[in-house]
Amino acid sequence: MWTRPGQRDGLEGGSGGDSPHSIKLSLARELHALGDAEGARSLAEEVEAESSGDVKAQARRLLTELH
């Protein structure tokens, strides 16, 4: 499913919206889907270290999938 620029696609999975950490986490998920586990892990680790709440929890879940 394609979205227009600036339109949310529902992949965020919770609060956080368009915060920089949410955007990085979305990019990490896309990198993972494209097979770039190293790039995804790097971004997810950064988000996990710098964010809080739901975004931090989502980053931890992604890291679990990547390890």
C-alpha distance (Angstrom), angle and dihedral (degrees) to the residues before:
residue distance angle dihedral
M1 . . .
W2 3.79 . .
T3 3.78 124.3 .
R4 3.75 132.1 -164.0
P5 3.82 118.7 -107.5
G6 3.78 109.8 -78.3
Q7 3.80 93.0 18.2
R8 3.78 116.7 119.0
D9 3.77 115.5 -123.7
G10 3.80 97.5 -160.6
L11 3.81 94.5 -112.5
E12 3.78 94.7 115.2
G13 3.78 91.0 83.9
G14 3.78 98.1 -150.9
S15 3.75 144.3 -11.6
G16 3.76 123.1 -14.8
G17 3.77 97.1 78.4
D18 3.76 113.1 -172.8
S19 3.80 98.7 -13.7
P20 3.80 115.1 140.6
H21 3.81 90.6 -108.2
S22 3.81 92.3 50.8
I23 3.79 90.2 50.3
K24 3.82 91.5 49.7
L25 3.79 90.1 48.8
S26 3.80 91.0 51.1
L27 3.79 89.3 50.3
A28 3.81 90.1 49.5
R29 3.81 89.4 53.8
E30 3.80 91.0 50.1
L31 3.80 91.5 49.2
H32 3.80 89.1 50.6
A33 3.81 90.5 50.4
L34 3.81 89.3 51.0
G35 3.80 91.6 52.2
D36 3.81 98.0 -104.4
A37 3.80 97.7 129.4
E38 3.81 93.5 161.9
G39 3.81 93.5 53.9
A40 3.80 91.3 43.7
R41 3.80 91.5 49.8
S42 3.80 92.6 49.4
L43 3.80 93.3 52.5
A44 3.81 93.6 42.1
E45 3.82 90.7 51.6
E46 3.79 90.2 51.0
V47 3.81 91.9 49.7
E48 3.81 92.0 46.2
A49 3.80 91.4 51.6
E50 3.81 96.9 45.3
S51 3.81 105.3 34.9
S52 3.78 137.7 64.5
G53 3.77 141.1 -152.7
D54 3.78 121.7 12.3
V55 3.80 94.9 -6.3
K56 3.81 90.7 54.3
A57 3.82 90.4 48.9
Q58 3.81 91.0 50.1
A59 3.80 90.7 50.2
R60 3.81 89.9 51.8
R61 3.81 90.8 51.0
L62 3.78 91.0 50.9
L63 3.80 91.2 48.7
T64 3.81 88.8 52.4
E65 3.81 89.4 54.1
L66 3.81 91.1 48.8
H67 3.82 97.0 51.0
